């Protein structure tokens, strides 16, 4: 029996000798469920920190003519934020491109990168299930997301419900026509089916099935297809697979090697003829060629937004900001930050923030993933700063049994742990053995 100690802590993965020929499918996975709490807190903290930092540069740079065409570079970190596409003022979050941190006496606000994941976690608990039905998803969206008409939040003098693009269209279809997923992402009903939305609302499902991306994808199948169809769904599933695999990385590897292995496994499960697969392969080839991340990003812009290669034609449509909210171009940008950041939290998030397009979304995705791999304690040590563990879901959503909408990362992580308990026992036919989860290593066991 081969025993691997996870990241120097008491999280163990055991592989029996029979599995040595297929190391990615061990006979049994054993994970310390207590240490998983720190990992889940790291996910929520890492995602919130990266999300709010990314909001500073959101849609500032999209390529093309004008000031939006001159992308940021590494040298812009710490410098002044430029106006977003079509705007005239720097970000209201911060006038400087730098870390946006909430310290112990402050509160993180929810955003669309975190709030719908929060809704899904709440619904899984509320219904005591591992897989949400289409009706449960629709009813949950309608119960916790404001319509434009009833929102108390205002932006530019108009009610704001903090939904955009495919999320907004799916909500309208649920609210006004009673449609259920996956009909809400059917191109016949939702013209925004290939936008980024599912990539920022479903990564957490990977964390509910440690080391078992097959189960994570089953759990996430309908949540992804609330808003995403075909290629956009593949991009979201790539992220879900990586989050599931993050629980069982080989601790003898460097973080860069761990990231490469996780991405390789996600790529192997992505359809070869998709532009998502081809974007991954192109960015990885630029990384292997030793170019700078800025050059790789510029090459992505040229190949996909200018030349429309690999079947990616969104920038040629009459879309606002050249399709800057599209699943594809933002997935490609996320691969730039993933590979060139080499698994280091600060470097990965900085690149994501500066890379362009819908920059807060890739930043939040990898901030959450690497925050999970680090755990909250290590992440705070990385910044030499104790950060807030409070989270205001009422900043964007409503209707939860909380005083003033304030939750905490420890409570949210305990909720996630209880969902993993149910998944392990009821769906994976595993067990809770003392302080660990014992999980069959593949669906064939």
N, C-alpha and C positions, 0 to 999 in steps of 0.2 A: 504494500500500500504506500503510495506516494503522498506526503503531507506537505501542503504549501501554506505558509503563514502569510496572511494578507496585510500588506503595508505595515508590517512590524507590530500589529495589534492583534487582539484575540479574535480575529475573524478568519476562520480556517476553511479551506477548500480541500476535500479529500478526493483523490482519483484512485480507483482500484486498478490493479495491474491489467485487467481485461480491457481497460479503456485507453491504454497507452498508444495504441495504433490510431486512435481518433481523439486527441487531446481536447478538442473543442466540444466533445460529447462525453463527459465523464459519466460513469455509472451512478455516482452519487455526489451531490454537492452539499456541503455542510457549512452553514453561514451563521456566525454569531449574531443573534437577533438584537442583543443589547448594543453592540457596537454599531449596528445598522441605524440606530436612532441618531447617533452623531453624524453618520453619513447623510441621513435625510435632512437634518438641520443644515448641513453643509450645502445640500441641494437648494433649499429654500433661500438661504443667505447668499450663496454664490449666484443664484439666478437673479435675486432682487438687486444685488450690487451691480451686476453686469447690465441688467435691464435699464436701471436708472442712469448708469454711466453712458449706455448706448443711446438713450433718448436725447442726449446733448447733440449728437451728430445725425440723428434720424433724417434720412432723405435730404441731407445737405448736398451730397455729391452723387450724380447718377450718370455721368458721362455725357457726351454730346457737346453742343455749342454753349457758350455763355459761362458764367462763373460756376455753374453746377458741373461743368465738364472737366474742370481741373481737380482731379481727385486729391484727397489728403495723402500725406506721406507720414512716415515715422516722426519727422521733424515737427509736425503740427501738434503732437501731444504736448499739452501744457500751454498751447497758444490759444488765440481767440477762436471761438466758434463762429463759423460763417452761417448766414441765413439759410434756412432750408429751401428746397425747390419751390419757387413761386413766392417766397417771402422776402421780407426786407430787414428782419430783426434776428439777432442771435437767439439761441434757445432760451426759453424761460426757466429751464432746469438749471443751467449754468452758462455764463458767458465764456467760460474757459473749458477747453477739452481736457477734462481730468476726472478723477474718481469722484463719484457722487455717493457719499457715505452717510448713513444714519448711525449716530453713536448711541450709547446705551440709553440716554434720556430722550431719544427721539423715536419715531415710528416710521417704518417702511410703508409706502403706499402701494396698493395693488395697481396693476396695469394689465393690458391684454396679454402680456407674456406670462402672467401668473394667475389671473383671476379665473379663467375658465378651467385651468387645471385644478384650482381650488374648488370650483363647482363640482367637477367630476369626482374629486375625492370625497366631498360632502355627500354626493348622491350614492356613491358606493357604500358609504357607512349608513346612510339613511335607509337604504333598501336592503341592507345586509346581503349584498350580492358581490360577485366578482366580475360579472359581465352585465352591463347595463342594457336594457331593452331600448328600442327606438322610442317607445312612449315615455320611458323614464327620462331619457335624454331631452326630448322635446319639453316635457313638463318641467324639468329642472331648469332649462334655459328660460322658459317663460316665467318661472317663479323667482329667478334671481337676477335677470337682466332687464334693465329698464327699456321700455320703448322710447322712441324719440319724444313722444308726447308726454309721458309721465315722469321723465327724468328730472330730478331737482338740480342736476348739474348743468351749468351753462358754459358755452364757448362762443365767443363773438356774438353774444346776445341771443344765441339759439340753444335749446335743450341739447344735451350731449349724453349719449348712452354708451360711449366708448366701444363701439363696434365699427368696423370698417370692412369694405370690400366683400369677400365671400362670407365672413361672419355675419355682416349686416344683412346680406341677401338671404342667408339661411334662416336667420331670426325672423325676417319678414315672412318667409314662406311658412314657417312654423306658426307664427302669430296670426297671420291673415288668411292663410289657406289650410292650416292644420296639417301640413306635410310633415312626414317623418324622414329621418335619415334611412337609407342613402338617397332618397329622392331629393333632399335638400342640396345635394351636390351634383345632381344629374345636369349635364350641360343643357338639357332641354329646359330646365327650370332656373339654373343658376349660371349666369354668364361669367361669373368670377371663379369658376370651379378650379382654375389652374393658378390661383393666387397663393400667397404664402401661408394663409391662416392656420391650417392644420399643423404646420411645423412648429407653431408656438403654443399650441393648446393641448398637445397629447404626449409629449416626451415622458411625462411622469409615469405612464403606463409601463414603461420599461422597468422602472424601479419596483413595481409591484410583483414582478416575476423574476427574481434574481437568478441569473444564469440560464434563463429559459425564454429566449426571445420568441419561440413558437407560441407560448402562452401569452406573452406580452402583446403580440400581434393580434391574437384572438380577442383579448380584452379591449384593445384599441380599435378594432375593425370599424365599428359604427361611429365612435367618436371622431376618428379620422375622416370618415365619410359624411359627417355633418356638413363639411365645407369643401372637401378635396376629392378630386376624381383623377384617376389614371396617374400621370406623372407627379402631380402634386401630392397624391397619396403615397407614392413611392418615396418621395423626399421625406415626408413625415415618418414613414416606417423606418427609413434609414436611421433617423435619430432615435426612435424607440428601441431598435435593435441594439444600438450602442449603449443606451442607458441600461438595458437589461444585462449586457455583458460586463458593464463596469463593476458589478458586484463580484466577478470571478476572474479578475485579471491575474496574471502570473506575477507575484511580487518579486521574483528574481529578475524581472525585466526592468529596464528604465521606464519612466513614464512615457517617453517618446515611443518606445517599443510597444507598450501597452496600447497606446492610442492607435498605432499602426495596425496592430492585430485586431482590435475592435472594429476599426474602419474596414479592414480587409474582409472580415466576416460579414459586416453589413453590406459591403459591395457584392459579395458572393450571393447574397439573397436578393439582390436587385436585378431586375430584368435587363439583360445585356443590350437590347435594342432601344432602351429608353434614353432620353437625353439626360436624365439624372445620372445613370451609370456612366455615360460618356463625359459628363461634366466632372464627375469624380475622377475619372481616369486622366482627363486632361490636366486638372489641377495637380494631381499627384505626379504626373510626368514633369510638370514645371518645377515642382519641389525637388524631384530627383535630379533635375538638370542644374540645380544650385543657383537659380536666379533669386533675386530678392522677392519678398512678398509683394512689394509694390509692382514689380514687373509682372508677376503672376496675375495680380488683380487687373492690370492694364491689358494683359493678354486675354483674360476672361472677357473683358469689355469688348475687345476687338473681335474675338471669335464668335461671341454670342449676340451682342447687341448690334454690332456693325455688320458682321458677315452672316449671321443667322445660321451657323453651322449645327450639325448633329440633330437637325430637326427642330431646333429652337427658333420659333418665329415670332415670339410675342412682341419684341420691340418694333416689328414691322406693322403691327396693328395700330389702330387709332386708340391707344390707351394713354391715360394720363401719366405724366412723368416717365414716358418710355417703358411702361410696365415695371416701374421700380418696386412694386409690391408683389411681383410674380414669384411663384415658387422656385422657378428654375434659376434665375439670375442670383437670387439670394442664397439658394443652395450652393451654387458655385462659389459665391463669396464666402460662405461659411466653411467650405473646404479649404480655402486659402488660409483662414485664421486657424482652422484645426491643425493643418499640417505644419504651417510655418510657426505656429505657437508651440509645437512639440510637447503639448500637455502641461505646460507651465501656466498657471492661472493668469497671472498678470499679463504676460506676453500674449497669450491667446486672446484675452478680452481686449487688450489695446489694439491688436490688429483688427479684430472684428469691428470695433468702434470706428476705426479709421478707414476701413475698406470701402465704405460707400453703400449706396442703396438703402434698404430698410435696416440700418445698422444695429438697432437695438435688439432685433430678433436673433440673428446669429450670436450676438454677444450673450444674450440671456440663455440660449441653448447650451453653449459651451461653458458659460459661467456656472450653470446648474450642474452640468455633467462633471466638470473638474472639481467643483465645490463638493459634490457627492464623493468623488474619489479621494479628496483631501480630508473631508469631514470638517465640521464647523471649527473645532479647536485648532486644527492645522491651518485652516484658511485665515482665521483671525491672527494666528501667529505670523502668517505670511505678510500681513499688513502691520503687525505689531500694534494692534488696536482692537479693543473690545467694541463690537458693534451691536446695534439694537437687535433684539430677537422678537420685537413686536411688529405686527402686520395688520394694516387697516384694510380689510376687504371692502368696507363700505365706501372707500374712495371711488370705486367703479361699480360695485355690485351691491345687492341688498337681500334682506330676508333670511339672514342666518341667526341662529340662537346665540348671539353674542352681545355683550354689553358694548354699545357704541360701535359694533363691528370690529373690535380689536381682538385678534387672535395672537398666538405666539408660535414661533418656530418649534419649540418643544411639544406643544399640543398638536400642531400640524404633523409633526414627525411621528408622534404616538399614534395618530390616526392612520398614517401610512403604514406603520408597523402592524396595526391590527388588520389592515387589508391584506398585507402579505401573509399574515397568519391564516386568513381564510383561503387565500389562493393556494398556499402550500398544502393545506389539509384537504380542501374540498375539490380543487381542480387538478392538483399535481399528484395527489395521493401520497404526499409526503407527511411529515410529522413535526411536531414541536417537541424536542427532546431536551428538557432542561432549559438551557439558555441558547440553544441553537435550533435552526431549521435544518431538517434533513430532507433534501429535495432530490427525487429521481432525476438523473442527468439527461434523459431524453424521453420523448413521448412514447418510444417503443418499449420502455421498461415497465 
